[in-house]
Structure formats: C-alpha cells, structure tokens
Amino acid sequence: MVNEALGGPFVAPWEVQFVSDEVMDRILAMAEDLPGMREGQQRVEEIREKWKREAGLK
C-alpha cells in the first residue's frame, strides 16, 4: 500500500519498519483519504458549473 500511494517502488518491504509514524500517517492518508476528497471536490465543481449555466454566467 505504501508504494501504491507513492506511485512506484520507493520503499522496500523490509524498510517500512524504519519509516517514521508521522511519514507513514501521511502516506496512508494519501492512499486512503485523498481519493474520497477528490470525488467530493469533483461533485462541488459539477454543482458549481450547473449553477453557473442555469444563472447564465457561462
């Protein structure tokens, strides 16, 4: 999961134990939380664009 979040083979399985908790939390947040946040932002943008079209602003 760590390398998937980083987009490539950056950490060997035997090196994971040496990654600090702070860094590991950030890596896992990218893997677990970021996709959901992107989906939410996309929905906000879609609603905003719809509103602008309906208001004749675009």
ABEGO torsion letter per residue (X at the ends): XAAAAAGEBABBAAAAAABBAAAAAAAAAAAAAAAAAAAAAAAAAAAAAAAAAAAGAX
